[in-house]
């Protein structure tokens, strides 16, 4: 968990937070690994979730009404 605290503490997401606040966020977090092409999050999915990408890259897509995927970022 120490590595996660360090990574989160250095991120823009946690800028301005006190070390104990970053530790609480890290304690409530989990590290997940996804393979190429995996769906990490879907629009309209239930539950509060924030994804912090530690390494790799992600493609953000949105499907239009006719089922065509459009890359947003």
Secondary structure, 3 states (H helix, E strand, C coil): CHHHHHHHHCCHHHCCCCHHHHHHHHHCCCCCCCCCCCCCCCCCCCCCCCCCCCCCCCCCEEECCCCCEEECC
